[in-house]
Amino acid sequence: MYMGYFATEENMPDDNPPIGIILSKEKDELLVEYATYGMDSNLFVSKYELYLPNRDELKRLVDKIIEEDVSGKSNA
C-alpha cells in the first residue's frame, strides 16, 4: 500500500510512477488489489521459489510457460 501512498503524496509531477515488490507467503488477490489500486495496469506477477529447481524441472517449467504463451496468443 506504500506505492499508492507514495504515488499520491510524495511523487512530484515530473516523477515516474513508483515501482515496488509485493512479497507474500501465499497468494492474496485482495492484498494485491489494494496494494496496486489506481496504479498503471502494467504489472508483472511472478512466483517465488524457496529452492532452485534442477535442470529437468526448470526445462519442464520453461516449456510449459512457452506452450501456454503460444496457445494464448493463437487463441487471441
Distance bins in CASP14 RR format, pairs under 12 A and 6 or more apart:
PFRMAT RR
TARGET T0000
AUTHOR 0000-0000-0000
RMODE 2
METHOD distances of the structure
MODEL  1
1 7 0 0 0 0 0 1 0 0 0 0 0
1 8 0 0 0 0 0 1 0 0 0 0 0
1 9 0 0 0 0 0 1 0 0 0 0 0
1 18 0 0 0 0 0 1 0 0 0 0 0
1 20 0 0 0 0 0 1 0 0 0 0 0
1 22 0 0 0 0 1 0 0 0 0 0 0
1 30 0 0 0 0 0 1 0 0 0 0 0
1 31 0 0 0 0 1 0 0 0 0 0 0
1 32 0 0 0 0 0 1 0 0 0 0 0
1 33 0 0 0 0 0 1 0 0 0 0 0
1 34 1 0 0 1 0 0 0 0 0 0 0
1 35 1 0 1 0 0 0 0 0 0 0 0
1 36 0 0 0 0 1 0 0 0 0 0 0
1 37 0 0 0 0 1 0 0 0 0 0 0
1 38 0 0 0 0 0 1 0 0 0 0 0
1 39 0 0 0 0 0 1 0 0 0 0 0
2 8 0 0 0 0 0 1 0 0 0 0 0
2 9 0 0 0 0 0 1 0 0 0 0 0
2 10 0 0 0 0 1 0 0 0 0 0 0
2 18 0 0 0 0 1 0 0 0 0 0 0
2 19 0 0 0 0 0 1 0 0 0 0 0
2 20 0 0 0 0 1 0 0 0 0 0 0
2 21 0 0 0 0 0 1 0 0 0 0 0
2 22 0 0 0 0 0 1 0 0 0 0 0
2 34 0 0 0 0 0 1 0 0 0 0 0
2 35 0 0 0 0 1 0 0 0 0 0 0
2 36 0 0 0 0 0 1 0 0 0 0 0
2 39 0 0 0 0 0 1 0 0 0 0 0
3 9 0 0 0 0 0 1 0 0 0 0 0
3 10 0 0 0 0 0 1 0 0 0 0 0
3 11 0 0 0 0 0 1 0 0 0 0 0
3 17 0 0 0 0 1 0 0 0 0 0 0
3 18 1 0 1 0 0 0 0 0 0 0 0
3 19 1 0 0 1 0 0 0 0 0 0 0
3 20 1 0 1 0 0 0 0 0 0 0 0
3 21 0 0 0 0 1 0 0 0 0 0 0
3 22 0 0 0 0 1 0 0 0 0 0 0
3 32 0 0 0 0 0 1 0 0 0 0 0
3 34 0 0 0 0 0 1 0 0 0 0 0
3 35 1 0 0 1 0 0 0 0 0 0 0
3 36 1 0 0 1 0 0 0 0 0 0 0
3 37 0 0 0 0 1 0 0 0 0 0 0
3 38 0 0 0 0 1 0 0 0 0 0 0
3 39 1 0 0 1 0 0 0 0 0 0 0
3 40 0 0 0 0 0 1 0 0 0 0 0
3 43 0 0 0 0 0 1 0 0 0 0 0
4 10 0 0 0 0 1 0 0 0 0 0 0
4 11 0 0 0 0 1 0 0 0 0 0 0
4 17 0 0 0 0 1 0 0 0 0 0 0
4 18 1 0 0 1 0 0 0 0 0 0 0
4 19 0 0 0 0 0 1 0 0 0 0 0
4 20 0 0 0 0 0 1 0 0 0 0 0
4 22 0 0 0 0 0 1 0 0 0 0 0
4 34 0 0 0 0 1 0 0 0 0 0 0
4 35 1 0 0 1 0 0 0 0 0 0 0
4 36 1 0 0 1 0 0 0 0 0 0 0
4 37 1 0 0 1 0 0 0 0 0 0 0
4 38 1 0 0 1 0 0 0 0 0 0 0
4 39 1 0 0 1 0 0 0 0 0 0 0
4 40 0 0 0 0 0 1 0 0 0 0 0
5 11 0 0 0 0 0 1 0 0 0 0 0
5 18 0 0 0 0 1 0 0 0 0 0 0
5 34 0 0 0 0 0 1 0 0 0 0 0
5 35 0 0 0 0 0 1 0 0 0 0 0
5 37 0 0 0 0 0 1 0 0 0 0 0
5 38 0 0 0 0 0 1 0 0 0 0 0
5 39 0 0 0 0 0 1 0 0 0 0 0
6 12 0 0 0 0 0 1 0 0 0 0 0
6 15 0 0 0 0 1 0 0 0 0 0 0
6 16 0 0 0 0 0 1 0 0 0 0 0
6 17 0 0 0 0 1 0 0 0 0 0 0
6 18 1 0 1 0 0 0 0 0 0 0 0
6 19 0 0 0 0 1 0 0 0 0 0 0
6 20 0 0 0 0 1 0 0 0 0 0 0
6 35 0 0 0 0 0 1 0 0 0 0 0
6 39 0 0 0 0 0 1 0 0 0 0 0
7 13 0 0 0 0 0 1 0 0 0 0 0
7 15 0 0 0 0 1 0 0 0 0 0 0
7 16 0 0 0 0 1 0 0 0 0 0 0
7 17 1 0 1 0 0 0 0 0 0 0 0
7 18 1 0 1 0 0 0 0 0 0 0 0
7 19 0 0 0 0 0 1 0 0 0 0 0
7 20 0 0 0 0 0 1 0 0 0 0 0
7 35 0 0 0 0 0 1 0 0 0 0 0
7 36 0 0 0 0 0 1 0 0 0 0 0
7 37 0 0 0 0 0 1 0 0 0 0 0
7 38 0 0 0 0 1 0 0 0 0 0 0
7 39 1 0 0 1 0 0 0 0 0 0 0
7 40 0 0 0 0 1 0 0 0 0 0 0
8 15 0 0 0 0 0 1 0 0 0 0 0
8 17 0 0 0 0 0 1 0 0 0 0 0
8 18 0 0 0 0 0 1 0 0 0 0 0
8 37 0 0 0 0 0 1 0 0 0 0 0
8 38 0 0 0 0 1 0 0 0 0 0 0
8 39 0 0 0 0 0 1 0 0 0 0 0
9 15 0 0 0 0 0 1 0 0 0 0 0
9 18 0 0 0 0 0 1 0 0 0 0 0
10 17 0 0 0 0 0 1 0 0 0 0 0
10 18 0 0 0 0 1 0 0 0 0 0 0
11 17 1 0 0 1 0 0 0 0 0 0 0
11 18 1 0 0 1 0 0 0 0 0 0 0
11 19 0 0 0 0 0 1 0 0 0 0 0
11 39 0 0 0 0 0 1 0 0 0 0 0
12 18 0 0 0 0 0 1 0 0 0 0 0
16 40 0 0 0 0 0 1 0 0 0 0 0
16 42 0 0 0 0 0 1 0 0 0 0 0
17 36 0 0 0 0 0 1 0 0 0 0 0
17 38 0 0 0 0 1 0 0 0 0 0 0
17 39 1 0 0 1 0 0 0 0 0 0 0
17 40 1 0 1 0 0 0 0 0 0 0 0
17 41 0 0 0 0 0 1 0 0 0 0 0
17 42 0 0 0 0 1 0 0 0 0 0 0
17 43 0 0 0 0 0 1 0 0 0 0 0
18 35 0 0 0 0 0 1 0 0 0 0 0
18 36 0 0 0 0 0 1 0 0 0 0 0
18 38 0 0 0 0 0 1 0 0 0 0 0
18 39 0 0 0 0 1 0 0 0 0 0 0
18 40 0 0 0 0 0 1 0 0 0 0 0
19 36 0 0 0 0 0 1 0 0 0 0 0
19 39 0 0 0 0 1 0 0 0 0 0 0
19 40 0 0 0 0 1 0 0 0 0 0 0
19 42 0 0 0 0 0 1 0 0 0 0 0
19 43 0 0 0 0 0 1 0 0 0 0 0
19 44 0 0 0 0 1 0 0 0 0 0 0
20 35 0 0 0 0 1 0 0 0 0 0 0
20 36 0 0 0 0 1 0 0 0 0 0 0
20 39 0 0 0 0 1 0 0 0 0 0 0
20 43 0 0 0 0 0 1 0 0 0 0 0
20 44 0 0 0 0 0 1 0 0 0 0 0
21 32 0 0 0 0 0 1 0 0 0 0 0
21 35 0 0 0 0 0 1 0 0 0 0 0
21 36 0 0 0 0 0 1 0 0 0 0 0
21 43 0 0 0 0 0 1 0 0 0 0 0
21 44 0 0 0 0 1 0 0 0 0 0 0
21 45 0 0 0 0 0 1 0 0 0 0 0
21 46 0 0 0 0 1 0 0 0 0 0 0
21 48 0 0 0 0 1 0 0 0 0 0 0
22 28 0 0 0 0 1 0 0 0 0 0 0
22 29 0 0 0 0 0 1 0 0 0 0 0
22 30 0 0 0 0 0 1 0 0 0 0 0
22 31 1 0 0 1 0 0 0 0 0 0 0
22 32 1 0 0 1 0 0 0 0 0 0 0
22 33 0 0 0 0 0 1 0 0 0 0 0
22 34 0 0 0 0 0 1 0 0 0 0 0
22 35 1 0 1 0 0 0 0 0 0 0 0
22 36 1 0 0 1 0 0 0 0 0 0 0
22 39 0 0 0 0 0 1 0 0 0 0 0
22 43 0 0 0 0 1 0 0 0 0 0 0
22 44 0 0 0 0 0 1 0 0 0 0 0
22 45 0 0 0 0 1 0 0 0 0 0 0
22 46 0 0 0 0 0 1 0 0 0 0 0
22 48 0 0 0 0 0 1 0 0 0 0 0
23 31 0 0 0 0 0 1 0 0 0 0 0
23 32 0 0 0 0 0 1 0 0 0 0 0
23 35 0 0 0 0 0 1 0 0 0 0 0
23 46 0 0 0 0 0 1 0 0 0 0 0
23 47 0 0 0 0 0 1 0 0 0 0 0
23 48 1 0 0 1 0 0 0 0 0 0 0
24 30 0 0 0 0 0 1 0 0 0 0 0
24 31 1 0 0 1 0 0 0 0 0 0 0
24 32 0 0 0 0 1 0 0 0 0 0 0
24 35 0 0 0 0 1 0 0 0 0 0 0
24 45 0 0 0 0 0 1 0 0 0 0 0
24 46 0 0 0 0 0 1 0 0 0 0 0
24 47 0 0 0 0 0 1 0 0 0 0 0
24 48 0 0 0 0 1 0 0 0 0 0 0
25 31 0 0 0 0 0 1 0 0 0 0 0
25 48 0 0 0 0 1 0 0 0 0 0 0
25 50 0 0 0 0 0 1 0 0 0 0 0
26 32 0 0 0 0 0 1 0 0 0 0 0
26 47 0 0 0 0 0 1 0 0 0 0 0
26 48 0 0 0 0 0 1 0 0 0 0 0
27 33 0 0 0 0 0 1 0 0 0 0 0
27 45 0 0 0 0 1 0 0 0 0 0 0
27 46 0 0 0 0 0 1 0 0 0 0 0
27 47 0 0 0 0 1 0 0 0 0 0 0
27 48 0 0 0 0 0 1 0 0 0 0 0
28 34 0 0 0 0 1 0 0 0 0 0 0
28 35 0 0 0 0 1 0 0 0 0 0 0
29 35 0 0 0 0 0 1 0 0 0 0 0
29 36 0 0 0 0 0 1 0 0 0 0 0
29 45 0 0 0 0 0 1 0 0 0 0 0
30 36 0 0 0 0 0 1 0 0 0 0 0
30 37 0 0 0 0 0 1 0 0 0 0 0
31 37 0 0 0 0 0 1 0 0 0 0 0
32 39 0 0 0 0 0 1 0 0 0 0 0
32 43 0 0 0 0 1 0 0 0 0 0 0
32 44 0 0 0 0 0 1 0 0 0 0 0
32 45 1 0 0 1 0 0 0 0 0 0 0
33 39 0 0 0 0 0 1 0 0 0 0 0
33 41 0 0 0 0 0 1 0 0 0 0 0
33 43 0 0 0 0 0 1 0 0 0 0 0
35 43 0 0 0 0 0 1 0 0 0 0 0
35 45 0 0 0 0 0 1 0 0 0 0 0
36 42 0 0 0 0 0 1 0 0 0 0 0
36 43 1 0 0 1 0 0 0 0 0 0 0
36 44 0 0 0 0 0 1 0 0 0 0 0
36 45 0 0 0 0 0 1 0 0 0 0 0
37 43 0 0 0 0 0 1 0 0 0 0 0
46 65 0 0 0 0 0 1 0 0 0 0 0
47 53 0 0 0 0 0 1 0 0 0 0 0
47 61 0 0 0 0 1 0 0 0 0 0 0
47 65 0 0 0 0 0 1 0 0 0 0 0
49 57 0 0 0 0 1 0 0 0 0 0 0
49 58 0 0 0 0 0 1 0 0 0 0 0
49 61 0 0 0 0 1 0 0 0 0 0 0
51 57 0 0 0 0 1 0 0 0 0 0 0
51 58 0 0 0 0 0 1 0 0 0 0 0
52 58 0 0 0 0 1 0 0 0 0 0 0
52 61 0 0 0 0 0 1 0 0 0 0 0
53 59 0 0 0 0 1 0 0 0 0 0 0
53 60 0 0 0 0 1 0 0 0 0 0 0
53 61 1 0 0 1 0 0 0 0 0 0 0
53 62 0 0 0 0 1 0 0 0 0 0 0
53 64 0 0 0 0 0 1 0 0 0 0 0
54 60 0 0 0 0 0 1 0 0 0 0 0
54 61 0 0 0 0 0 1 0 0 0 0 0
55 61 0 0 0 0 0 1 0 0 0 0 0
55 62 0 0 0 0 0 1 0 0 0 0 0
56 62 0 0 0 0 0 1 0 0 0 0 0
56 63 0 0 0 0 0 1 0 0 0 0 0
57 63 0 0 0 0 0 1 0 0 0 0 0
57 64 0 0 0 0 0 1 0 0 0 0 0
58 64 0 0 0 0 0 1 0 0 0 0 0
58 65 0 0 0 0 0 1 0 0 0 0 0
59 65 0 0 0 0 0 1 0 0 0 0 0
59 66 0 0 0 0 0 1 0 0 0 0 0
60 66 0 0 0 0 0 1 0 0 0 0 0
60 67 0 0 0 0 0 1 0 0 0 0 0
61 67 0 0 0 0 0 1 0 0 0 0 0
61 68 0 0 0 0 0 1 0 0 0 0 0
62 68 0 0 0 0 0 1 0 0 0 0 0
62 69 0 0 0 0 0 1 0 0 0 0 0
63 69 0 0 0 0 0 1 0 0 0 0 0
63 70 0 0 0 0 0 1 0 0 0 0 0
64 70 0 0 0 0 0 1 0 0 0 0 0
64 71 0 0 0 0 0 1 0 0 0 0 0
65 71 0 0 0 0 0 1 0 0 0 0 0
65 72 0 0 0 0 0 1 0 0 0 0 0
66 72 0 0 0 0 0 1 0 0 0 0 0
66 73 0 0 0 0 0 1 0 0 0 0 0
67 73 0 0 0 0 0 1 0 0 0 0 0
67 74 0 0 0 0 0 1 0 0 0 0 0
68 74 0 0 0 0 0 1 0 0 0 0 0
68 75 0 0 0 0 0 1 0 0 0 0 0
69 75 0 0 0 0 0 1 0 0 0 0 0
69 76 0 0 0 0 0 1 0 0 0 0 0
70 76 0 0 0 0 0 1 0 0 0 0 0
END
